[in-house]
């Protein structure tokens, strides 16, 4: 008959020891299923409503003689202004706008600023154009150096 110490050695070496292991592939399948369910559920909650919008097409306009009549009012960093490249003070703007409106059948103004012009000065110039009754106003967003 075997000794008790032999039985312990025999029983412990005969049975393989299993290590704990996490299977990740079924876990990924479950996560994708939950994700797909969540996405489909949230899409069904929102009714997507929209309005048709006709956007204007950009086109290069031909330069006409009307462009020559347009006044370029440029605001500079120092608070001064340029009326068609002529240096003026900000106090001269209202008088020039009223004279321009009185002498031109369709007055048009382009408000521009140099790269360091203050926003408030540009808004004040826009207000003066509005007070003069000029309705055709454009605001230039491209960089323009001072006095040009």
VENMOWO-V166846 format. One record per pair of residues at least 24 apart in sequence whose ideal C-beta (glycine too) atoms are under 10 Angstrom apart, sorted by the first residue. I is the first residue (numbers start at 1). J is the second residue. Records with the same first field share a line. If there is no record, write none. Layout:
BEGIN
I->J + J
END
This chain:
BEGIN
66->106 + 108 + 136
67->108 + 110
69->100 + 103 + 104 + 105 + 106 + 107 + 108
70->104 + 106 + 107 + 108 + 109 + 110 + 136 + 138
71->96 + 97 + 100 + 104 + 107 + 108 + 109 + 110 + 111 + 129 + 134
72->108 + 109 + 110 + 111 + 112 + 138 + 140 + 144 + 148
73->97 + 100 + 109 + 110 + 111 + 112 + 113 + 122 + 125 + 126 + 128 + 129 + 137 + 140
74->110 + 111 + 112 + 113 + 114 + 117 + 122 + 125 + 140 + 144 + 145 + 146 + 147 + 148
75->111 + 112 + 113 + 114 + 117 + 118 + 119 + 120 + 121 + 122 + 123 + 124 + 125 + 126 + 146
76->112 + 113 + 114 + 115 + 116 + 117 + 118 + 121 + 145 + 146 + 147
77->113 + 114 + 115 + 116 + 117 + 118 + 121 + 146
78->114 + 116 + 117 + 118 + 121 + 146
79->117 + 118 + 120 + 121 + 124
80->121 + 146 + 147
81->111 + 112 + 113 + 117 + 121 + 122 + 124 + 125 + 128
82->112 + 114 + 144 + 146 + 147 + 148
83->109
84->110
85->147 + 148
86->147
87->146 + 147
90->121 + 124 + 125 + 128
93->124 + 125 + 127 + 128 + 129 + 131 + 132
94->125 + 127 + 128 + 129 + 131 + 132
95->128 + 132
96->128 + 132
97->125 + 128 + 129 + 130 + 131 + 132 + 133 + 134
98->128 + 131 + 132 + 133 + 134
99->132
100->129 + 132 + 134
101->129 + 132 + 133 + 134 + 135
102->132
104->134
106->134 + 135 + 136
107->132 + 133 + 134 + 135 + 136 + 137
108->134 + 135 + 136 + 137 + 138
109->134 + 135 + 136 + 137 + 138 + 139
110->136 + 137 + 138 + 139 + 140 + 144
111->137 + 138 + 139 + 140
112->138 + 139 + 140 + 141 + 142 + 143 + 144 + 148
113->139 + 140 + 141 + 143 + 144 + 146
114->143 + 144 + 145 + 146 + 147 + 148
115->143 + 144 + 145 + 146
116->146
117->144 + 146
END
